[in-house]
Amino acid sequence: IWRVQLALAKIRKAARTLLMLDENDPKRVFEGAALLRRMVRYKLLGEDEKRLDFVLQLTTQKLLERRLQTRVFKSGLAKSVHHARVLIRQRHVRVGKQLVNVPSFMVRTDSE
């Protein structure tokens, strides 16, 4: 959990620094759009939540929901979260065309 909290803290810090800049600042426009695009790609934000204010409201629960281990369990491929972890480590799970054996892999929406 602490690793996810660190990643979330870094995302929030980036959003806070961008929010302090002027609306028309080129750095805020470019990096803000990239940050929002990444959050939407991982389905952490909805299409209607494309503002930096919503990035500050992200929770660790939302990030944990996008992990491969959780996605395998929620899709019904495994009987439990622990079973999902074993399946992933034993290389029974493929994301897209890529074999993945890391349970903490963040799954994009287009790879589900």
Phi, psi and chi 1 to 4 in degrees:
 res  aa     phi    psi   chi1   chi2   chi3   chi4
   1 ILE       -  -36.5  -70.2 -179.3      -      -
   2 TRP   -64.1  -30.3   61.5  -89.9      -      -
   3 ARG   -68.5  -39.1 -170.6  178.1  -82.3  178.0
   4 VAL   -68.3  -38.9  173.8      -      -      -
   5 GLN   -63.3  -37.1  -70.9  172.7  -20.2      -
   6 LEU   -66.4  -43.7  176.8   67.3      -      -
   7 ALA   -62.0  -41.6      -      -      -      -
   8 LEU   -65.9  -38.7 -176.3   60.7      -      -
   9 ALA   -62.9  -39.4      -      -      -      -
  10 LYS   -66.3  -39.8  -74.1 -177.8  178.8  179.9
  11 ILE   -65.0  -45.1  -68.2  169.2      -      -
  12 ARG   -64.1  -39.8  -77.4 -174.3 -174.6  150.8
  13 LYS   -62.8  -42.5 -177.4  178.8  179.6 -175.3
  14 ALA   -62.2  -41.6      -      -      -      -
  15 ALA   -66.2  -40.6      -      -      -      -
  16 ARG   -63.3  -43.8  -89.7 -163.7  -49.8  -86.8
  17 THR   -65.8  -35.5   55.5      -      -      -
  18 LEU   -71.0  -34.0  -69.1  173.7      -      -
  19 LEU   -68.3  -26.8  -81.8  169.8      -      -
  20 MET   -73.8  -21.0  -75.1 -170.2  -81.1      -
  21 LEU   -77.0  164.9  -62.6  173.8      -      -
  22 ASP   -67.5  151.1 -176.6   45.6      -      -
  23 GLU   -55.0  -39.1  -77.0  -86.6  -18.8      -
  24 ASN   -98.3    9.5  -60.3  -37.0      -      -
  25 ASP   -63.1  130.3 -169.7  -31.3      -      -
  26 PRO   -59.9  -34.0   -3.2    1.8      -      -
  27 LYS   -65.7  -42.9 -178.9  176.9  179.4  176.1
  28 ARG   -66.6  -40.3  177.8  175.7  173.7  169.0
  29 VAL   -64.6  -47.6  171.2      -      -      -
  30 PHE   -71.8  -53.9 -178.1   74.2      -      -
  31 GLU   -71.6  -32.7  -69.8 -176.4   15.4      -
  32 GLY   -64.7  -42.3      -      -      -      -
  33 ALA   -65.3  -38.9      -      -      -      -
  34 ALA   -66.1  -41.8      -      -      -      -
  35 LEU   -64.1  -44.3 -179.7   65.7      -      -
  36 LEU   -66.1  -38.7  -70.0  173.2      -      -
  37 ARG   -62.9  -40.4 -167.3  169.3   44.4 -111.0
  38 ARG   -65.8  -40.6 -166.1  173.0  -23.3  131.2
  39 MET   -66.6  -37.1  -64.3  -61.2  109.7      -
  40 VAL   -72.2  -36.2  169.8      -      -      -
  41 ARG   -62.9  -35.9 -172.7 -177.4  -54.8  143.9
  42 TYR   -89.8    5.5  -75.9  109.3      -      -
  43 LYS    60.3   32.3 -155.8  175.3 -178.9 -178.7
  44 LEU   -84.6  -26.5  -64.3  171.2      -      -
  45 LEU  -125.0  147.2  -66.5  178.2      -      -
  46 GLY   -81.4  170.8      -      -      -      -
  47 GLU   -64.1  -27.9  -72.2  -68.6  -27.8      -
  48 ASP   -86.9   -1.8   55.5  -28.3      -      -
  49 GLU  -110.4   35.5  -60.5  174.1  -30.2      -
  50 LYS   -83.7   62.9  -76.9 -168.7  170.3 -176.9
  51 ARG  -139.6  151.3  -72.2 -170.1   21.8 -122.7
  52 LEU   -65.3  -23.9  -72.8  173.5      -      -
  53 ASP   -61.9  -35.1  -60.3  -26.8      -      -
  54 PHE   -72.4  -25.4  -70.6  108.3      -      -
  55 VAL   -65.3  -34.7  175.0      -      -      -
  56 LEU   -69.7  -18.1  -64.1  176.2      -      -
  57 GLN   -94.1    5.3  -63.0  172.5   -1.1      -
  58 LEU   -65.6  148.0  -74.5  175.8      -      -
  59 THR  -119.9  162.8   60.7      -      -      -
  60 THR   -64.8  -29.5   53.9      -      -      -
  61 GLN   -60.4  -41.7 -174.4   65.2   32.9      -
  62 LYS   -64.8  -40.0  -86.3 -164.5  158.0 -173.0
  63 LEU   -67.5  -40.1  -83.0  175.0      -      -
  64 LEU   -66.1  -28.1  -71.2  171.7      -      -
  65 GLU   -68.4  -23.2  -74.4  -69.7  -39.8      -
  66 ARG   -90.7   -1.3  -61.5  -53.3  -53.1  164.4
  67 ARG   -68.4  148.9  -74.5  171.8   46.7  117.6
  68 LEU   -60.5  -39.4  179.6   59.5      -      -
  69 GLN   -58.5  -44.5 -179.0  177.2   -7.6      -
  70 THR   -70.3  -40.6  -49.0      -      -      -
  71 ARG   -63.4  -38.5  -58.6  -64.5  -16.6  144.1
  72 VAL   -65.2  -41.9  168.4      -      -      -
  73 PHE   -67.4  -45.7  172.3   63.1      -      -
  74 LYS   -66.9  -29.1  -63.0  -87.7  178.7  162.7
  75 SER   -78.2   -9.8   66.5      -      -      -
  76 GLY    91.8    8.3      -      -      -      -
  77 LEU   -75.1  -22.5  -65.7  173.3      -      -
  78 ALA  -126.9  153.9      -      -      -      -
  79 LYS   -78.8  -26.6  -63.4  176.2 -176.5  174.7
  80 SER  -148.6  173.6   68.1      -      -      -
  81 VAL   -65.7  -37.5  180.0      -      -      -
  82 HIS   -67.2  -39.7  -56.4  -67.1      -      -
  83 HIS   -63.9  -38.8 -175.3 -136.5      -      -
  84 ALA   -61.9  -41.1      -      -      -      -
  85 ARG   -63.0  -41.9 -173.7  174.9 -168.3   86.9
  86 VAL   -64.7  -45.0  169.4      -      -      -
  87 LEU   -59.4  -40.7  -71.6  176.4      -      -
  88 ILE   -68.1  -45.7  -66.0  165.6      -      -
  89 ARG   -64.8  -29.8  -72.1  -59.9  -61.1  162.2
  90 GLN   -88.2   11.5  -67.5  176.3   -5.9      -
  91 ARG    62.2   42.7  -60.3  177.0   62.4  125.7
  92 HIS   -98.0   -2.9  -66.0  -67.4      -      -
  93 VAL  -116.5  135.2  177.2      -      -      -
  94 ARG  -120.6  134.8 -178.4 -171.9  -51.2 -100.5
  95 VAL  -109.9  110.1  177.8      -      -      -
  96 GLY    68.1 -122.5      -      -      -      -
  97 LYS  -103.8    3.9  -65.7 -178.1  178.3 -179.8
  98 GLN  -104.7  129.0 -177.7 -179.6   10.3      -
  99 LEU   -76.7  127.7 -109.7  169.2      -      -
 100 VAL  -121.4  132.6 -179.8      -      -      -
 101 ASN  -124.3   27.9   66.1  -15.0      -      -
 102 VAL  -115.9  112.2 -179.7      -      -      -
 103 PRO   -63.7  -23.8  -20.8   30.2      -      -
 104 SER   -89.2    9.2   62.4      -      -      -
 105 PHE   -58.9  129.0 -178.9   82.1      -      -
 106 MET   -85.5  121.2  -65.5  -64.1  -79.4      -
 107 VAL   -90.3  127.3 -178.9      -      -      -
 108 ARG   -79.8  164.7  -64.6  179.9  178.1  177.5
 109 THR   -69.5  -34.6   52.1      -      -      -
 110 ASP   -76.3  -10.9   55.9   -8.9      -      -
 111 SER   -97.8   -6.3  -60.7      -      -      -
 112 GLU   -68.1      -  -77.9 -171.8   49.3      -
